[in-house]
Amino acid sequence: MFVTICSFSQIKAFCRILRETCELIAQALEALPDTLRVPLIMRDLDQLAYQDIADQLGVSLSAVKMRIKRGREQIRTLYEAAA
């Protein structure tokens, strides 16, 4: 088994980068309209099935898939612009 030992300063730097990344993602999520943010969170964070999301939101399955796709695209764009 191969084990890498990190220094305390390396761990602190990693934690700082992780914190900054989380903050950028949270800001990007907040910038999304509800119509994209809600299904995206239901899928990626709550891990609901697409059909369950469609049923809960009262929209078609294809609408849910498209909203999640567009939400991910906008998150990526917003994150890359801020990073």
DSSP file (Angstrom, degrees, kcal/mol; ACC not computed):
  #  RESIDUE AA STRUCTURE BP1 BP2  ACC     N-H-->O    O-->H-N    N-H-->O    O-->H-N    TCO  KAPPA ALPHA  PHI   PSI    X-CA   Y-CA   Z-CA
    1    1 A M              0   0    0      0, 0.0     2,-0.5     0, 0.0     0, 0.0   0.000 360.0 360.0 360.0 135.6    0.0    0.0    0.0
    2    2 A F        -     0   0    0      2,-0.0     2,-0.5     0, 0.0     0, 0.0  -0.862 360.0-172.7-102.3 125.6    1.3    3.4   -1.0
    3    3 A V        -     0   0    0     -2,-0.5     2,-0.5     2,-0.0     0, 0.0  -0.969  10.7-153.9-121.4 129.8    0.8    6.3    1.5
    4    4 A T        -     0   0    0     -2,-0.5     2,-0.6     2,-0.0    -2,-0.0  -0.887  10.0-149.0-101.8 129.9    1.6    9.9    0.8
    5    5 A I        -     0   0    0     -2,-0.5     2,-0.3     0, 0.0    -2,-0.0  -0.868  13.6-159.6-100.4 125.8    2.4   12.1    3.8
    6    6 A C        -     0   0    0     -2,-0.6     2,-0.1     1,-0.0    -2,-0.0  -0.754  16.0-120.0-103.4 149.1    1.4   15.7    3.4
    7    7 A S     >  -     0   0    0     -2,-0.3     4,-2.0     1,-0.1     5,-0.2  -0.418  28.9-109.7 -78.6 162.9    2.7   18.6    5.4
    8    8 A F  H  > S+     0   0    0      1,-0.2     4,-2.5     2,-0.2     5,-0.2   0.881 120.0  54.2 -60.6 -38.8    0.4   20.7    7.5
    9    9 A S  H  > S+     0   0    0      1,-0.2     4,-2.2     2,-0.2    -1,-0.2   0.859 107.0  51.1 -66.6 -34.6    0.8   23.6    5.1
   10   10 A Q  H  > S+     0   0    0      2,-0.2     4,-2.4     1,-0.2    -1,-0.2   0.904 110.8  48.4 -67.1 -40.5   -0.2   21.4    2.2
   11   11 A I  H  X S+     0   0    0     -4,-2.0     4,-2.6     2,-0.2    -2,-0.2   0.915 111.2  50.3 -65.3 -42.9   -3.3   20.3    4.0
   12   12 A K  H  X S+     0   0    0     -4,-2.5     4,-2.2     2,-0.2    -2,-0.2   0.908 111.1  49.2 -61.7 -42.1   -4.2   23.9    4.9
   13   13 A A  H  X S+     0   0    0     -4,-2.2     4,-2.3     2,-0.2    -2,-0.2   0.912 111.1  49.6 -64.4 -42.7   -3.7   24.9    1.2
   14   14 A F  H  X S+     0   0    0     -4,-2.4     4,-2.6     1,-0.2    -2,-0.2   0.921 110.8  49.6 -61.7 -44.4   -6.0   22.1    0.1
   15   15 A C  H  X S+     0   0    0     -4,-2.6     4,-2.5     1,-0.2    -2,-0.2   0.885 110.0  51.3 -62.6 -39.4   -8.7   23.0    2.7
   16   16 A R  H  X S+     0   0    0     -4,-2.2     4,-2.5     2,-0.2    -1,-0.2   0.927 111.4  47.0 -63.4 -44.8   -8.5   26.7    1.5
   17   17 A I  H  X S+     0   0    0     -4,-2.3     4,-2.5     1,-0.2    -2,-0.2   0.909 112.6  50.0 -63.6 -42.4   -9.0   25.6   -2.1
   18   18 A L  H  X S+     0   0    0     -4,-2.6     4,-2.4     2,-0.2    -1,-0.2   0.911 110.9  49.1 -62.5 -43.3  -11.8   23.3   -1.2
   19   19 A R  H  X S+     0   0    0     -4,-2.5     4,-2.2     2,-0.2    -2,-0.2   0.923 112.5  47.8 -61.9 -45.7  -13.5   26.1    0.8
   20   20 A E  H  X S+     0   0    0     -4,-2.5     4,-2.3     2,-0.2    -2,-0.2   0.894 111.3  50.9 -63.5 -40.6  -13.2   28.5   -2.1
   21   21 A T  H  X S+     0   0    0     -4,-2.5     4,-2.3     2,-0.2    -2,-0.2   0.923 110.0  49.4 -63.2 -44.7  -14.5   26.0   -4.6
   22   22 A C  H  X S+     0   0    0     -4,-2.4     4,-2.5     1,-0.2    -1,-0.2   0.897 110.7  50.7 -61.3 -40.5  -17.5   25.3   -2.4
   23   23 A E  H  X S+     0   0    0     -4,-2.2     4,-2.4     2,-0.2    -1,-0.2   0.909 109.7  49.6 -65.2 -41.9  -18.2   29.0   -2.1
   24   24 A L  H  X S+     0   0    0     -4,-2.3     4,-2.2     2,-0.2    -2,-0.2   0.901 112.0  48.5 -63.7 -40.6  -18.0   29.5   -5.9
   25   25 A I  H  X S+     0   0    0     -4,-2.3     4,-2.5     2,-0.2    -2,-0.2   0.915 111.0  50.3 -65.7 -42.7  -20.4   26.6   -6.5
   26   26 A A  H  X S+     0   0    0     -4,-2.5     4,-2.3     2,-0.2    -2,-0.2   0.907 111.2  48.8 -62.2 -41.9  -22.8   27.9   -3.9
   27   27 A Q  H  X S+     0   0    0     -4,-2.4     4,-1.4     2,-0.2    -1,-0.2   0.898 111.1  50.0 -64.1 -40.5  -22.8   31.4   -5.5
   28   28 A A  H  X S+     0   0    0     -4,-2.2     4,-0.7     2,-0.2    -2,-0.2   0.907 110.4  50.3 -65.3 -41.0  -23.4   29.8   -8.9
   29   29 A L  H >< S+     0   0    0     -4,-2.5     3,-1.0     1,-0.2    -2,-0.2   0.916 108.9  51.6 -62.1 -43.0  -26.3   27.8   -7.6
   30   30 A E  H 3< S+     0   0    0     -4,-2.3    -1,-0.2     1,-0.2    -2,-0.2   0.801 104.9  57.7 -64.6 -28.2  -27.8   31.0   -6.0
   31   31 A A  H 3< S+     0   0    0     -4,-1.4    -1,-0.2    -5,-0.2    -2,-0.2   0.675  87.9  95.2 -77.4 -16.6  -27.5   32.8   -9.4
   32   32 A L  S << S-     0   0    0     -3,-1.0     2,-0.1    -4,-0.7    39,-0.0  -0.441  84.2-109.7 -73.0 146.8  -29.6   30.2  -11.1
   33   33 A P    >>  -     0   0    0      0, 0.0     4,-2.8     0, 0.0     3,-1.7  -0.414  32.0-109.6 -67.9 155.0  -33.4   30.8  -11.6
   34   34 A D  H 3> S+     0   0    0      1,-0.3     4,-2.1     2,-0.2    -2,-0.1   0.841 116.1  65.5 -54.8 -35.9  -35.6   28.5   -9.5
   35   35 A T  H 34 S+     0   0    0      1,-0.2    -1,-0.3     2,-0.2    36,-0.1   0.763 116.0  28.1 -62.9 -23.8  -36.8   26.7  -12.6
   36   36 A L  H <> S+     0   0    0     -3,-1.7     4,-1.5     2,-0.1    -2,-0.2   0.780 120.0  53.1-101.5 -38.7  -33.2   25.4  -13.0
   37   37 A R  H  X S+     0   0    0     -4,-2.8     4,-2.7     2,-0.2     5,-0.3   0.925 104.7  53.5 -65.8 -46.5  -31.9   25.3   -9.5
   38   38 A V  H  X S+     0   0    0     -4,-2.1     4,-2.5     1,-0.2     5,-0.2   0.941 112.2  41.2 -61.5 -52.3  -34.7   23.3   -7.9
   39   39 A P  H  > S+     0   0    0      0, 0.0     4,-2.0     0, 0.0    -1,-0.2   0.877 114.5  54.2 -64.3 -33.2  -34.5   20.3  -10.2
   40   40 A L  H  X S+     0   0    0     -4,-1.5     4,-3.0     2,-0.2     5,-0.4   0.925 111.5  43.7 -64.2 -44.6  -30.7   20.3  -10.3
   41   41 A I  H  X>S+     0   0    0     -4,-2.7     5,-2.4     1,-0.2     4,-1.8   0.901 111.6  54.3 -66.8 -40.7  -30.6   20.2   -6.5
   42   42 A M  H  <5S+     0   0    0     -4,-2.5     6,-2.7    -5,-0.3    -1,-0.2   0.876 118.3  36.1 -60.8 -36.6  -33.3   17.5   -6.3
   43   43 A R  H  <5S+     0   0    0     -4,-2.0     4,-0.5     4,-0.2    -2,-0.2   0.954 126.7  31.6 -81.2 -54.1  -31.2   15.4   -8.7
   44   44 A D  H  <5S+     0   0    0     -4,-3.0    -3,-0.2    -5,-0.2    -2,-0.2   0.808 133.0  24.6 -83.4 -30.6  -27.6   16.0   -7.7
   45   45 A L  T  <5S+     0   0    0     -4,-1.8    -3,-0.2    -5,-0.4    -4,-0.1   0.844 132.0  35.2-100.0 -44.7  -27.9   16.6   -4.0
   46   46 A D  S   <S-     0   0    0     -5,-2.4    -3,-0.2     2,-0.1    -4,-0.2   0.636  95.8-140.0 -83.8 -14.1  -31.1   14.8   -3.0
   47   47 A Q        +     0   0    0     -4,-0.5    -4,-0.2    -6,-0.4     2,-0.2   0.830  39.3 165.1  57.9  38.6  -30.4   12.1   -5.6
   48   48 A L        -     0   0    0     -6,-2.7    -1,-0.2     1,-0.1     2,-0.1  -0.520  41.5-104.4 -80.3 153.1  -34.0   11.8   -6.7
   49   49 A A     >  -     0   0    0     -2,-0.2     4,-2.1     1,-0.1     5,-0.2  -0.417  29.3-114.5 -71.5 152.2  -34.9    9.9   -9.9
   50   50 A Y  H  > S+     0   0    0      1,-0.2     4,-2.5     2,-0.2     5,-0.2   0.901 117.0  51.1 -55.4 -43.9  -35.8   12.1  -12.9
   51   51 A Q  H  > S+     0   0    0      1,-0.2     4,-2.6     2,-0.2    -1,-0.2   0.887 107.8  52.3 -64.8 -38.3  -39.4   10.8  -12.8
   52   52 A D  H  > S+     0   0    0      2,-0.2     4,-2.4     1,-0.2    -1,-0.2   0.892 110.1  49.2 -63.3 -39.2  -39.8   11.5   -9.1
   53   53 A I  H  X S+     0   0    0     -4,-2.1     4,-2.5     2,-0.2     5,-0.2   0.930 110.8  49.9 -64.6 -45.2  -38.7   15.1   -9.8
   54   54 A A  H  X>S+     0   0    0     -4,-2.5     5,-1.7     1,-0.2     4,-1.4   0.919 112.1  48.1 -59.5 -44.3  -41.1   15.4  -12.7
   55   55 A D  H  <5S+     0   0    0     -4,-2.6    -1,-0.2     1,-0.2    -2,-0.2   0.916 113.6  46.5 -63.3 -44.1  -43.9   14.1  -10.5
   56   56 A Q  H  <5S+     0   0    0     -4,-2.4    -1,-0.2     1,-0.2    -2,-0.2   0.855 118.7  40.7 -69.0 -34.8  -43.1   16.5   -7.6
   57   57 A L  H  <5S-     0   0    0     -4,-2.5    -1,-0.2    -5,-0.2    -2,-0.2   0.605 105.4-126.2 -89.4 -11.8  -42.7   19.5   -9.8
   58   58 A G  T  <5 +     0   0    0     -4,-1.4     2,-0.3     1,-0.3    -3,-0.2   0.850  69.7 116.0  70.8  34.2  -45.7   18.7  -12.0
   59   59 A V  S   <S-     0   0    0     -5,-1.7    -1,-0.3    -6,-0.2    -2,-0.1  -0.807  70.4 -84.2-126.7 170.2  -43.8   18.9  -15.2
   60   60 A S     >  -     0   0    0     -2,-0.3     4,-1.9     1,-0.1     5,-0.1  -0.272  33.9-116.2 -73.0 160.8  -42.9   16.4  -17.9
   61   61 A L  H  > S+     0   0    0      1,-0.2     4,-2.3     2,-0.2     5,-0.2   0.893 117.3  52.5 -62.1 -40.5  -39.9   14.1  -17.7
   62   62 A S  H  > S+     0   0    0      1,-0.2     4,-2.2     2,-0.2    -1,-0.2   0.865 106.7  53.5 -66.0 -34.4  -38.3   15.7  -20.7
   63   63 A A  H  > S+     0   0    0      2,-0.2     4,-2.5     1,-0.2    -1,-0.2   0.907 108.7  49.4 -64.9 -40.9  -38.7   19.2  -19.1
   64   64 A V  H  X S+     0   0    0     -4,-1.9     4,-2.4     2,-0.2     5,-0.2   0.938 111.4  48.4 -62.7 -47.2  -36.9   17.9  -16.0
   65   65 A K  H  X S+     0   0    0     -4,-2.3     4,-2.3     1,-0.2    -2,-0.2   0.904 113.4  47.3 -61.0 -41.5  -34.0   16.5  -18.0
   66   66 A M  H  X S+     0   0    0     -4,-2.2     4,-2.8     2,-0.2     5,-0.2   0.902 111.4  50.4 -68.5 -40.8  -33.7   19.7  -20.0
   67   67 A R  H  X S+     0   0    0     -4,-2.5     4,-2.5     2,-0.2    -2,-0.2   0.897 111.8  47.8 -64.6 -39.9  -33.8   21.9  -16.9
   68   68 A I  H  X S+     0   0    0     -4,-2.4     4,-2.5     2,-0.2    -2,-0.2   0.920 112.5  49.4 -66.7 -43.0  -31.1   19.8  -15.2
   69   69 A K  H  X S+     0   0    0     -4,-2.3     4,-2.1    -5,-0.2    -2,-0.2   0.942 114.7  44.1 -59.9 -48.4  -28.9   19.9  -18.4
   70   70 A R  H  X S+     0   0    0     -4,-2.8     4,-2.5     1,-0.2    -2,-0.2   0.881 112.1  53.4 -65.6 -38.4  -29.3   23.7  -18.7
   71   71 A G  H  X S+     0   0    0     -4,-2.5     4,-2.5    -5,-0.2    -1,-0.2   0.920 109.5  47.8 -61.8 -44.1  -28.7   24.2  -15.0
   72   72 A R  H  X S+     0   0    0     -4,-2.5     4,-2.5     2,-0.2    -2,-0.2   0.903 111.4  51.2 -63.6 -40.8  -25.5   22.2  -15.1
   73   73 A E  H  X S+     0   0    0     -4,-2.1     4,-2.4    -5,-0.2    -2,-0.2   0.921 112.2  45.6 -62.4 -43.8  -24.3   24.2  -18.2
   74   74 A Q  H  X S+     0   0    0     -4,-2.5     4,-2.9     2,-0.2     5,-0.2   0.888 111.0  52.7 -68.6 -38.0  -25.0   27.5  -16.4
   75   75 A I  H  X S+     0   0    0     -4,-2.5     4,-2.8     2,-0.2     5,-0.2   0.940 110.8  48.3 -59.6 -46.6  -23.3   26.3  -13.2
   76   76 A R  H  X S+     0   0    0     -4,-2.5     4,-2.6     2,-0.2     5,-0.2   0.927 113.3  47.1 -59.8 -46.2  -20.2   25.4  -15.3
   77   77 A T  H  X S+     0   0    0     -4,-2.4     4,-2.0     1,-0.2    -2,-0.2   0.928 114.9  45.4 -62.6 -46.7  -20.2   28.7  -17.1
   78   78 A L  H  X S+     0   0    0     -4,-2.9     4,-1.7     2,-0.2    -2,-0.2   0.895 114.2  49.2 -65.1 -40.6  -20.7   30.7  -13.9
   79   79 A Y  H  X S+     0   0    0     -4,-2.8     4,-2.1    -5,-0.2    -2,-0.2   0.933 111.8  47.7 -65.0 -46.1  -18.1   28.7  -12.0
   80   80 A E  H  < S+     0   0    0     -4,-2.6    -1,-0.2    -5,-0.2    -2,-0.2   0.862 111.1  51.7 -65.0 -34.9  -15.5   29.1  -14.8
   81   81 A A  H  < S+     0   0    0     -4,-2.0    -1,-0.2    -5,-0.2    -2,-0.2   0.847 115.1  42.2 -69.1 -32.8  -16.1   32.8  -15.1
   82   82 A A  H  <        0   0    0     -4,-1.7    -2,-0.2     1,-0.2    -1,-0.2   0.749 360.0 360.0 -85.2 -25.3  -15.6   33.3  -11.3
   83   83 A A     <        0   0    0     -4,-2.1    -1,-0.2    -5,-0.2    -2,-0.1   0.473 360.0 360.0 -78.4 360.0  -12.6   31.0  -10.9
